[in-house]
């Protein structure tokens, strides 16, 4: 495994929310939407749309991957158990979730080191701006699109990018 930023984000080791490894390599050949999530954010209702997107395309080799982060006004303060319970009970989330990580700063997780260089449609690259920023990883393991936190999961551009990546 290489550690430079040009390597696939799926080559990174990251823990699963419930313990053990999230086994990102197991998603090789699939399309993955990586989203930094938070339970106490104004954008938290996006969990509903993310779950619908996950369910709609799962049979075609697609998954949403939620990455809890507490770097934005402390909006993900809970323990792994609290996060899992909230997502399941409140939004019926079935897509995989990783351990809580930092997405910006000196402690930025290597997963995000490999994501933040990609620009969104407005040209923004670099630091994550807020909860629910989205990165679409294609079947070949490269990042094919980035979407702002305000882009809803049902947005036509996001859905179109997923469908294109699925082929």
N, C-alpha and C positions, 0 to 999 in steps of 0.2 A: 504494500500500500504506500502510495506517495502522499506527501503532506502539503504539496503546493496548492494554491487556490484554483488551479486549472483542473484538478482532479474532480471526479464526480462527487457531488454531495452525498451520494449513496455509499461512498467508500468510508465514511466517517463512523466512528463508534459513538453511540449515544444510548443512554439508558432508557428503558421503558418507564412509563409513569408508575406502573405497578411493580417495578423491580425487574432485574435482569436486563438483557440487552433489547433494544428496539429492533435489532436485526435489519438495518436499512438495506443491506445487501440483498435481502430477500425480495426487495421491490425492483431489482434489476429487470429490465424488460417491460416494466409497467410505467404508467404515467402517475406522478405523485404531485399533489398540491400541498406544499409545506406552508403552514400558517402559524405565526406566533399568536397565541391565544391568551385570554385573561377572563376571569369569571365576574369581575366587578367593573366592567367598562361599558360605556355607552354603546359600543359596537358588539357587545357580547351576544345580542340576539342573532348575529350572523351565524352562530352555531346551528340554528335551524336550517339555513340555506346550505351550509357546509355539509350537514348530514344528508340533506336531500340530494346534493350533488354526488356525494359518496355513494348513496344507494342507487342513484340513477345510472352511474357508469361503472360500478364495481365489477359487473360481469364482463365488462370489456377490458379489464386490466387497469382500473383506476382506483386510487385511494387518496383520501385526505389524510394528512399527518399533522396532528395538532402538537404544537410545541409551547407549553406554558412558559410565560416569562413575567417576572414581577418588576421589570425596570421602568414601567411607565406609571408614575404616581401610585405605586404599590397596589395595582389593581388585580394582582394574582397572589394574595398573601397566604393562601391555604396550603396545607400539607398535601402530599400526593393523594392520600385517601379522601381528603375533603374535595379536591379538584375532581377526582374520578366520580365521586358521589354526585357532586353538583352537575357535572356534564351529563351523566346518565339520567338522573332524576329530573332535571329541569329541561333538558333539550333532547333526551333520548339518543345521545351520541354513541355510535358504535364504531366509529373510525379510530385507528390507533393514536395514542398520545405518548409523547416522550416525557422524560423527566423535565423538571423546571430548569431552565438555563438562562444565561445572559445572552442577549443578541447583539449588544453594543458594548463598547469600551474594552478595557484591558482584559476582562474576563470573558470576552465574546467566545462562544462555543465554536469549535472548528466547523460545525455544520454551517453556521452563519458566515464564517470566514469565506466559505465557498459559494455563498449565495449573494452577498451584498455588492459584488462587483457588477452585477447585471442591472441595467437601467430599465425603468418602466416606460410606458408610452409617453410620459411627460419628460423623460430624460433623467429622472432621479435615480442615482445609484449611491452606494455608500450606506451609511447608517440607516437602521430601521427607524421609521418615523413614529410609529405608534403600534398598538396592538392590532392584530388582524391584517398585517402586511402579508401578501401571498406570493409564493414562488412556484411556478409550474416546471416540473422536471419531466423531460421527455423520456421515451423508452430507451434512448441511448445513454441516459444518465446525465445529460447536459441540461442546464437551466434554459428553458425556451421562452419564458415570459415572467414578468414581475408586475404585480398589481398593488395599487395603493390600499391602505387600510380601509378607506371609504368605499372601495369597489365591492359591491354586494356579490355574494356567491352566484346569484341568478343573473348578474350582469351579462349582456349579450357578448361583450368582448371576451370575458372570462370563459363563458360556456363555449364560445367559438374556438378559443385557444385549446380548451380541453378536447373538444371534438377533433380538431386538426391533429393534435398530438396523438390521439388514439388511432387516427388513420381511417 
